[in-house]
Structure formats: C-alpha cells, structure tokens
Amino acid sequence: MTHRLSPWHQPPQRPKKLAQRKAERLARRAQYWGERLAAAGELGPEAVASVTFDRARKELDALPAEQRQRAFAALADVIDRVREAHAQ
C-alpha cells in the first residue's frame, strides 16, 4: 500500500527562487530605462533630462509617504548642487 501525502502537506515547488525573480525584475527595469536613456541621448540633452525626471518620479511615487518626502528633499538638494556646479 502506497502512502501519498495530501497536496496541502507538500511545500510548493517554485521553478525560480523569489530572490532570482526579484533580480530578473530589477534587471529588466534597468534595461528598460537604459534603452529609454539611449534613445533620448540621440535626441539631445533635454530629452535625457526628461527621461531622467520620469524615472525619478516613478521611483519616488513608489515610496511610502514619509520616505517620499525625504527623497524629494534630497532630490531638490542634488538639483541645487548640479545647478551651482554648472552655473557660470
């Protein structure tokens, strides 16, 4: 007599580990933004700035409210430093 365990007694068999899925998702996201930046680079610096802002906005919108406020403040500081460094 063969004894089979019920399905709920067997752990799920995942084809990929969750860490691998996350790494692949991050790689796809980086590739997507890299392709957008490369295409924008052919159009000029304004297009690159626009894509960079879009990326920053998407990343910041995904943060919780408190972290988002700190991130916006840090981004504003970085923009001020870039402006000061390149002002003539």
N, C-alpha and C positions, 0 to 999 in steps of 0.2 A: 504494500500500500504506500503510495507516494503522498507526501505531505506538502501541500503548496501553501505559501503564505498569502494572505489577502493583500490586495493592492495597497491598502492603506497602511500595511505593516512594512512596506518596502519603500526605501527612500527614493525620491525622484532621480532619474538618471538624466542629467543635463549634458547635452552634447558639448557645451562650452562652459567653462567656469565663468562666474559673474565678473571676475577681475579682467578676464580676457575680453568679454563683451564690452566692458567699460573702456578698455584700452582701444579696442577697434572703433568704438563710437567716437572717442576723442581724436583718433587718427583721421577718421572720415571728416570730422568737423574742421580739423586743421587743414586738411586737403581742400575742403570747400572754400575756406577763407583764403588760402594760398592762391587758389585759382582765381578767385574774385580780385585779389590784390594784383595779380599778374595781369589780368585783363584791364584793370583800372590803370596800371602803370603805363600801358600803351596809350591811354587817353590823356594822361597828364597828372600833375600833382594834385589838382583839385579833385579829380576822380578818386585818387588814392586816399585823400583826406576824407572824402565822403564815405568810402567803404570802411575805412578805419573807424569813423564815428558810428557807422551802422553796427559794426562788430562790437564796439564798446557798449553801445546802447543795449544790444541783445544780451550781452553778458551781465550787465548791470541790472536789467529788468528781471533776470532770473534769480537775483539775490533776495533774501528776506529784507524787510523794510529798514531795519536798523543798519544792517551791513550795507545796504544800497546807499543810504545817506552818507556813510563814511567813505564809500567808494566814489560817490560823486564829488565829495570834497577833495579826495586825493586826486581825482582826475582833473579837477579845476586847478589844483596846485601844479600838477605836471604841465598843463597847458600854459599857465603863467610862466613857469620856468623856461619852457620852449620859446615863448614869445620874447622873454627877456634875453635869452641866449642869442636869438637871431635878430634882435632889434638893432637897427643901425642909426 
